[in-house]
């Protein structure tokens, strides 16, 4: 069966975000095979409006790319305004700024809306972004416990700066020092926490922290 553009685009977006169709189906509150059947078997013929909207917000794309039937009579000002904003998924995980927290599921439970123009001015691609919550005090005063951070998950060369990394089973938010050959140093802004030296193969860089928000 030839895959139509909407189904093919869903596969492309899922591949770019490295998320399975089963995980996306669960995010929609559906059976894990729901989107697999939609893509491979053509059932349902079209995604439900609510499901299509949630997927479009998760990936930061227009619903048109996922099969919304266009109204050719006119394009309302309200729709044009909506295209100026991107709903970035909030993931149900936390990055520890302390001893370390276990990384479990990465299902989106909510979204935060950002200006599409602002994201583009920062050189950020909406489909590669997500937000998570900081846990712990090792990055104070830069990041505090409970702060929300915007993480750019684009594939980029390792460089200095604040990143979310996976070390073993733990997800951490730390500064990276890559100046020494064969060593990556994880640095906390809070001087009470000593630097941690690692070999590069032990550290998986999830993404770079590009924005933070939190309570005053």
Secondary structure, 3 states (H helix, E strand, C coil): CCCCHHHHHHHHHHHHHCCCHHHHHHHCCCCCCHHHHHHHCCCCCCCCHHHHHHHHHHHCCCHHHHCCCCCCCCCCHHHHHHCCEEEEEEEEEEEECCCCEECCCCCEEEEEEEEHHHHHHCCCCHHHEEEEEEECCCCCCCCCCCCEEEEECCCCCCCCEEEEEEECCEEEEEEEECCCCCCEEEECCCCCCCCEEECHHHEEEEEEEEEEECCC
